[in-house]
């Protein structure tokens, strides 16, 4: 069985999230889409994740939860 790299995509803009998800899935990634930092953190805690992709405000917008990533 071939391992598909797992990406957590943290993006709060739905249209942009859909486009990025489609591109990543076409390139063979398994995408776990989150629209909030707490949802992304849950994916990171519960799954073996290879990459975290996020917009600047999602990963560094002053939320203390980002320190845990």
N, C-alpha and C positions, 0 to 999 in steps of 0.2 A: 504494500500500500504506500502510495506517494504522500509525503507530508506536505500539506498546504500551509504555508506560513499564515499565522493569524495576526490580523491587524485590528486594533481598537481605533475606531475613527470617532473622534470627539468634535462634533460640529453642530452648532445650534441652528444654523440656517438649513432648512429641510432640502431646498432645491440643490444647494451646493453639496450637501451630504449625499444626496442621491447620485449626482454626477460622479463624485469621487469614489463612491462605493461601486458604481458600475465599472469604472475604469480599473479599479483594483481587482474586482472579481474577474474581469476579462483577462487580467494578467495572472490569474491563478491563486489569488489570495482569498482566504476566508475573512470576511469583514464583519466585525461586531460594531454596529453603529450605536453611538450614545449621543444624546443631545444635552447632557449635563455632566458636570465633573463627578458627581456621586455615582451616577450610572456607569461611567467609564471606570471608576475605581472598583466597582463591584466586578466588572469583567476582569480587571487586572488581578483581583484577589481570587477569583474562581476559575480562571482558565490559564493555560500556558500561552502567553502572548509573546509574539516576536517583535512587534512594532506598535508604537503609539503615535498616531497622527492627530494633531489638533490645531485649531486656529489659535492665534496669539491670545485672544481674550479668554478662550476656554482653558488654556494651560498656564496662563500667567496673568490673569486679570485681577490679581489681588485677593483671590480666594485662598484662605489658609489651608484648605484641603489640598491645594496643588503641591504643598511642601511634602506631602506623603508620596507623591509620584516619584 
